[in-house]
Amino acid sequence: MIFIRLVDGGKNDDNRFAIAFRDVPNDKWSLFSNANELPQKLYNDEDPINQNDNDDDPDSMNNSMSLFYNILPILLTLFFTMIYV
């Protein structure tokens, strides 16, 4: 799920978000102004990604880093899309 914070004075045009997320289903992203609007729980405890988390396990760290590097290009693309679109 993608949560985008609307800031005062920002480019909060609905059309801008529609264009930026045209290929992303509407139920996968949401806008918010205040952190109180975010869900209290952002993940499911039953999620298999979180079941094997173990700080002592080196493979767990590698999986976390792999996930980070897989998500990073998406986040950067969204960031630059938001700025320049």
C-alpha positions in Angstrom: 0.0 0.0 0.0 1.3 3.5 -0.9 0.4 6.4 1.4 1.0 9.9 0.1 1.0 12.8 2.5 -0.7 16.0 1.2 1.2 19.0 2.4 -0.1 22.6 2.6 1.1 24.5 -0.4 2.1 21.3 -2.2 1.0 20.2 -5.7 -2.1 18.3 -4.4 -4.0 18.3 -7.7 -6.2 15.1 -8.1 -5.3 15.0 -11.8 -1.6 14.8 -10.9 -2.1 11.8 -8.7 -4.4 10.1 -11.3 -1.6 10.5 -13.9 1.2 9.4 -11.6 -0.7 6.3 -10.5 -2.6 5.5 -13.7 -1.2 1.9 -13.8 -1.6 1.4 -10.1 -5.0 0.1 -8.8 -6.9 2.7 -6.7 -7.0 0.3 -3.7 -3.2 0.2 -3.6 -2.6 3.9 -2.8 -4.2 6.5 -0.6 -3.7 10.2 0.2 -3.6 11.6 3.8 -3.1 15.0 5.4 -2.6 13.9 9.0 -0.8 10.8 10.4 -4.0 10.0 12.4 -5.6 9.1 9.1 -3.2 6.2 8.5 -4.2 2.7 9.5 -3.1 1.8 13.0 -1.6 -1.4 11.6 0.3 -1.1 8.3 1.0 -4.8 7.8 -0.6 -8.2 8.5 1.0 -10.3 11.3 0.2 -13.4 9.2 2.2 -12.0 6.3 4.9 -14.6 5.4 7.4 -11.9 4.7 7.4 -11.0 8.4 7.1 -14.6 9.8 10.8 -15.5 9.4 12.3 -12.2 10.6 15.2 -12.9 12.9 17.9 -10.3 13.6 20.5 -13.1 14.3 19.9 -14.8 10.9 22.3 -13.4 8.2 19.9 -14.6 5.5 17.1 -12.5 7.0 19.4 -9.4 6.7 20.1 -10.3 3.1 16.4 -10.7 2.4 15.7 -7.3 3.9 18.4 -5.6 1.9 17.2 -7.4 -1.2 13.7 -6.1 -0.6 15.1 -2.6 0.0 17.0 -2.6 -3.3 14.0 -3.9 -5.2 11.7 -1.2 -3.8 14.2 1.7 -4.0 13.8 2.2 -7.8 10.0 2.3 -7.4 10.2 4.9 -4.6 12.7 7.0 -6.6 10.4 6.9 -9.7 7.4 7.9 -7.6 9.4 10.7 -6.0 10.6 12.2 -9.3 7.2 11.7 -10.9 5.6 13.7 -8.0 8.1 16.5 -8.4 8.2 16.8 -12.2 4.7 15.8 -13.3 
